[in-house]
Amino acid sequence: MARRRQIYEGKAKILYEGPEPGTLVQHFKDDATAFNAKKKGVIAGKGVINNRISEYLMVRLSEIGIPTHFVRRLNMREQLVREVEIIPVEVVVRNVVAGSLAKRLGMNEGTPLPRSIVEYYYKSDALNDPMITEEHITAFGWATPQDLDDIMSMALRVNDFLSGLFLGVGIRLVDFKLEFGRLWEDDQMRIVLADEISPDSCRLWDMKTNEKMDKDRFRRDLGNVEEAYQEVARRLGILPESGPTDIKGPAVMQ
Ligand code: TMP
C-alpha cells in the first residue's frame, strides 16, 4: 500500500488520511500512558483488542440510533472513520465513585452514586485536562447550549445502553469517557460520537469479584493488564477463538 499521510498522532492512536475525502483511518497502538503521559508503557496486543471492542460497542450504539464516526473495521489494528472536528471536551459519565472523583471529594471507591453524574474536562495535555462546567464550554464557544443538550442526552443514552450491555456479561460499568465531533453533511452539522470506547476509556469491574478489568490495572500496577483486556473482549464474544494473531510477547512491559 502507498504510504499514507499521517494526520495526527495521539498517545494511543494514530489518524491517517482515509481512502476517500471525509474519511480517516484510525490506527490503535499498544502504547499506554497514564497521568498525562508521566507513566508510559506498552500493553501487548491492546491495539488489536481495543479496535475490536470499540468497533463492537460503536456498532451496537449506532443500532439504537446514536450517531457515531465509525464506518467499518479495516484490519486487526485499523478502522475507517468519518472525519470530524473533535469538540475539545472530554465527557465523563459516572455510576460508581472511583478515580479522580474519589480523590477530589474524599469518597470511598466503589460507593454507588445516587444518580449518574456527567462531568466535563477541557481536552488539553498542556493544562492536564482541567475539569470545566457548561458555563466555560458555552462562554468560550467550544459548544453551544443546543450542542451540549445533544451531547448530554447522547452521553446518558450511551450510559444506559452500555451499563445494560456490560451487566449482561457480568461487568459493572463504573465510569467512562466519551468524545464527540462535528460532522458536516450538505451544510448541515451533526454531532456524533467519536474517538473510541474501550478498557482504556472505561472503568469495568467484574460484578462478582469487583476485580478491575480496565486501564486502572496499568495505572496502578495491578498486573495481568493484557489478560484483563482480553477477558472483556472474550465476555463480549468478540475475541477470535485463536486469539488476536499479531499479539507479540507476554504481558506488560514498562
Ligand atoms: P477519572 O476518574 O480519572 O477522572 O476518569 C474517569 C473516566 O475517564 C475513567 O473511566 C477513565 C477515563 N479517562 C480517559 O479515558 N482518559 C483520561 O485522560 C482520563 C483522566 C480518564
Residues whose N, C-alpha, C, O or C-beta is under 5 A from the ligand:
A	BS01	TMP	V92 A98 G99 S100 L101 D175 F176 K177 D200 S201 C202 R203
